Amino acid sequence: MSTAEKTEILPAGIATETRQAPKRVRRSAEEARRLILDAAEERLATQGPEGIRLQDIARDVGISHPAILHHFESREGLVRALIARTSAQFRDKMLGALQDRNGHQLEPGELIESVFEALSDRGTARLLSWMMLTDRMTEASSSRALMTEISSAIHSRRVKEAEKNRAPAPDREDTLFMAMLTANAAFGDAIIGRHLAEEAGLGHDGIIRFRRWLAQLLSEHADRHDRPERG
């Protein structure tokens, strides 16, 4: 009888087959770290920060608990690595959405949709909110500067638009307020937006209409400041 076919005799005298342990897969350190972070990110998206438990993540990936400790030293080390990766990915998505794409820039509605989607994606808003509430934002200097970086990119775009229209340069604080309004709305939408929409009797289509309404509101505001006065 092979090892895979061995039976175990239970106390009651009932025989049952034991399952063969899954084969270990040899992975590079980089691939193992990526898979562990992917699993942690998935649990974050579905269960929130409390779902980041090393034993569960090890089972998800198919590795041992000590293997995670080998790569990240502790749960806190894994959390720090997840924060750094999520912050970098969010930054890249936001700044990428503000860049020219073959000479074409996203319209305000498309930009706002990008912000909402980026924060909703895989629990990003939950993680960033948790970082702020637990003072972990101080551990991610790139995250602390993100709002400034994004508002600066938006302001540069508005300045170019005003120059093209021969209008006065927009106020920098006005741009910052626009970015803050969008971020606040997107964070709220990602965390409790669906619940609020259901309470208000709005379905998925209603959420989309709200996003478009906000985009139109900000677009009209920018037009009033970035285009010359008529008359």
C-alpha positions in Angstrom: 0.0 0.0 0.0 1.4 3.4 -1.0 1.7 6.3 1.4 -1.1 8.1 -0.4 -3.4 5.1 0.2 -2.7 4.5 3.9 -5.8 4.4 6.1 -6.3 5.6 9.6 -8.2 3.4 12.1 -10.6 5.6 14.2 -11.3 4.7 17.8 -14.7 3.3 16.8 -13.0 0.9 14.5 -14.0 2.8 11.3 -11.3 3.1 8.7 -11.0 6.2 6.6 -8.5 7.4 4.0 -6.2 10.2 5.0 -5.8 13.0 2.5 -2.4 13.4 0.9 -0.7 16.6 1.8 -0.5 19.1 -1.0 2.8 19.3 -2.7 5.0 22.2 -1.8 5.7 24.6 -4.7 9.1 26.1 -4.9 8.8 29.8 -5.3 11.2 32.7 -5.5 11.3 35.1 -2.5 9.8 37.9 -4.6 6.9 35.6 -5.9 6.2 34.4 -2.3 6.0 37.9 -1.0 3.7 38.9 -3.8 1.4 36.0 -3.2 1.3 36.7 0.5 0.5 40.3 0.0 -2.2 39.4 -2.6 -3.9 37.1 -0.1 -3.7 39.8 2.7 -5.1 42.3 0.2 -8.0 40.0 -0.6 -8.8 39.4 3.0 -8.6 43.2 3.6 -11.1 43.8 0.8 -13.6 41.2 2.1 -13.2 41.4 5.9 -11.4 44.6 6.7 -8.1 44.9 8.6 -9.3 42.4 11.3 -9.2 39.8 8.5 -5.4 40.0 8.2 -4.5 36.9 10.3 -1.3 35.2 9.5 -2.7 31.6 9.9 -5.5 32.3 7.5 -3.3 34.0 5.0 -0.8 31.1 5.2 -3.7 28.7 4.5 -4.8 30.8 1.6 -1.4 30.8 -0.1 -0.6 27.2 0.8 2.5 27.9 2.9 3.4 27.6 6.6 2.9 30.3 9.2 6.7 30.5 9.8 7.2 31.1 6.1 5.2 34.4 6.4 7.3 35.3 9.4 10.4 34.6 7.4 9.4 37.2 4.8 7.7 39.8 7.0 8.9 39.1 10.5 5.5 39.7 12.1 1.9 40.6 11.4 2.8 44.2 11.8 5.6 43.8 9.3 3.1 42.3 6.8 0.7 45.3 7.5 3.5 47.8 6.8 4.4 46.1 3.5 0.7 46.0 2.5 0.4 49.7 3.4 3.4 50.6 1.3 2.2 48.6 -1.7 -1.4 49.8 -1.6 -0.2 53.4 -1.2 2.1 53.1 -4.1 -0.5 51.5 -6.3 -3.1 54.2 -5.4 -0.6 56.9 -6.2 0.3 55.4 -9.5 -3.4 55.1 -10.5 -4.2 58.7 -9.5 -1.2 60.3 -11.1 -1.5 58.1 -14.2 -5.2 59.2 -14.7 -4.0 62.9 -14.7 -1.4 62.4 -17.4 -1.9 62.9 -21.1 -2.8 59.7 -23.0 -1.7 60.1 -26.6 -2.4 63.8 -26.4 -5.8 63.3 -24.7 -6.6 64.1 -21.1 -9.4 62.5 -19.2 -12.6 64.5 -18.8 -13.6 65.5 -15.3 -16.2 62.8 -15.2 -13.6 60.2 -16.2 -11.2 61.5 -13.6 -13.7 61.3 -10.8 -14.7 57.8 -11.9 -11.0 56.8 -11.7 -10.7 58.2 -8.1 -13.9 56.3 -7.0 -12.8 53.1 -8.7 -9.2 53.3 -7.3 -10.5 53.7 -3.7 -13.1 51.0 -4.1 -10.6 48.5 -5.6 -9.7 45.7 -3.2 -10.3 47.6 0.0 -8.0 50.5 -0.7 -10.3 53.0 1.1 -10.6 50.7 4.1 -6.9 50.4 4.4 -6.1 54.1 4.0 -8.8 55.0 6.5 -7.5 52.4 9.0 -4.0 53.9 8.5 -5.3 57.3 9.5 -7.4 56.1 12.5 -4.5 54.1 13.9 -1.8 56.7 13.2 -0.1 54.4 10.7 -0.1 57.2 8.1 3.1 58.4 9.7 4.7 55.1 8.6 4.0 55.9 4.9 5.5 59.3 4.0 4.4 58.8 0.4 0.8 58.6 1.5 1.1 61.8 3.6 2.3 63.7 0.5 -0.2 62.1 -1.9 -2.9 64.8 -1.6 -0.4 67.5 -2.2 1.0 65.7 -5.2 -2.4 65.0 -6.7 -3.7 68.6 -6.2 -0.5 69.9 -7.7 -1.0 67.8 -10.8 -4.6 68.9 -11.1 -3.6 72.6 -10.6 -0.9 72.3 -13.3 -3.6 71.0 -15.6 -6.0 73.9 -14.7 -3.2 76.5 -15.2 -2.6 75.2 -18.7 -6.3 75.2 -19.5 -6.6 78.8 -18.2 -3.6 79.9 -20.3 -5.1 78.3 -23.4 -8.3 80.2 -22.8 -6.4 83.4 -21.9 -8.1 83.5 -18.5 -6.5 84.4 -15.1 -4.6 81.6 -13.4 -6.8 79.6 -10.9 -6.2 79.9 -7.2 -4.1 77.0 -5.9 -6.3 76.6 -2.7 -9.4 76.4 -4.9 -7.8 73.4 -6.6 -6.9 71.8 -3.3 -10.5 72.2 -2.1 -11.7 70.5 -5.3 -9.3 67.6 -4.7 -10.4 67.4 -1.1 -14.1 67.3 -2.0 -13.5 64.5 -4.5 -11.4 62.5 -2.1 -13.9 62.9 0.8 -16.8 61.9 -1.5 -14.9 58.9 -2.9 -13.8 57.7 0.5 -17.3 57.9 1.8 -18.6 56.1 -1.3 -16.1 53.3 -1.0 -16.8 52.7 2.7 -20.6 53.4 3.2 -21.8 54.7 -0.1 -23.7 51.6 -1.1 -25.5 51.4 2.2 -26.4 55.1 2.0 -27.6 54.7 -1.5 -29.8 51.8 -0.5 -31.2 53.8 2.4 -32.0 56.6 -0.1 -33.7 54.1 -2.4 -30.9 54.4 -5.1 -29.6 51.3 -6.8 -26.3 50.9 -8.7 -27.5 53.3 -11.4 -28.2 55.9 -8.8 -24.6 55.7 -7.5 -23.4 56.2 -11.1 -25.6 59.2 -11.5 -24.3 60.7 -8.2 -20.7 60.4 -9.5 -21.7 62.1 -12.8 -23.5 64.8 -10.9 -20.4 65.4 -8.8 -18.2 65.5 -11.9 -20.5 68.0 -13.6 -20.5 70.1 -10.4 -16.8 70.3 -10.3 -16.4 70.7 -14.1 -18.8 73.7 -14.0 -16.9 75.2 -11.1 -13.6 74.8 -12.9 -15.0 76.3 -16.1 -16.2 79.4 -14.2 -12.6 80.0 -13.0 -10.5 78.7 -15.9 -12.3 80.5 -18.7 -12.6 84.3 -19.4 -15.7 86.0 -18.3 -18.2 86.5 -21.0 -19.8 89.9 -21.8 
